[in-house]
Amino acid sequence: MNYENLKQGIKAIADIANGVPEMFRARCFELLLQHLLDSTVSKGARETPPVVERTTKEEIADIQKGKHAPDPPSIPTPSQVLFQGQMEAQGEAQKLSIEGQKELGRLVKELAATGS
């Protein structure tokens, strides 16, 4: 890959990374850049061998005894990122009127047409 193609690839990666939540932006950019760079280097020319993690006898014993490291934190869902406040009761469900049903249908069709 020549310099201009690499430069364009990095700009595309930056655009993609800017589209994810800020807390994931740096890692997203890093992963995509690594993929781009890996795809430009032949497999035989890579300098670093893959990392192989091994489980020690102590770790196996701890797992067998029920003592193991907690799972790593998972990536939050969009709702976990967007809705972090306390849930509040909003009252009993109410039946939509015929006009309300028509308006809801119109809104759903409009959103579907715009891809939102």
C-alpha positions, -999 to +999 in steps of 0.1 A: +000+000+000+015+033-010+016+065+012-015+081-004-037+050+001-024+046+037-033+083+043-068+079+029-073+047+050-063+066+081-087+094+073-115+068+068-106+052+101-107+086+119-142+092+105-154+058+117-139+062+151-156+097+155-189+080+150-187+058+181-192+069+218-162+088+231-153+062+257-146+037+228-132+061+203-095+056+210-097+018+211-118+017+179-092+038+161-064+017+174-080-016+163-089-003+129-055+012+123-038-021+134-061-040+110-051-016+082-014-019+089-016-057+092-033-059+059-004-039+043+023-062+056+027-097+043+022-125+069+058-136+068+071-101+075+053-095+108+077-089+136+057-099+167+046-135+172+010-140+185+007-139+223-003-172+239-017-170+274-013-200+296-032-209+327-010-216+357-016-245+381-025-220+408-052-205+386-066-239+378-067-247+415-084-214+423-110-220+396-117-255+409-122-241+444-146-215+430-120-186+434-115-171+401-109-137+387-141-117+380-151-115+343-136-085+326-161-056+322-183-060+292-189-033+266-220-014+276-251-015+254-263+018+239-291+020+264-266+017+293-246+046+279-276+068+270-299+061+300-279+063+332-304+079+355-328+064+379-359+047+364-391+066+373-426+052+372-447+068+345-481+056+355-505+030+342-505+021+305-532+039+286-550+026+255-544+046+223-574+062+206-581+054+170-565+088+161-535+080+183-530+046+166-531+063+132-506+089+143-483+063+157-485+043+125-477+074+105-447+082+127-434+046+124-437+047+086-420+081+085-391+068+107-388+037+086-386+057+054-359+079+068-339+050+081-339+063+117 
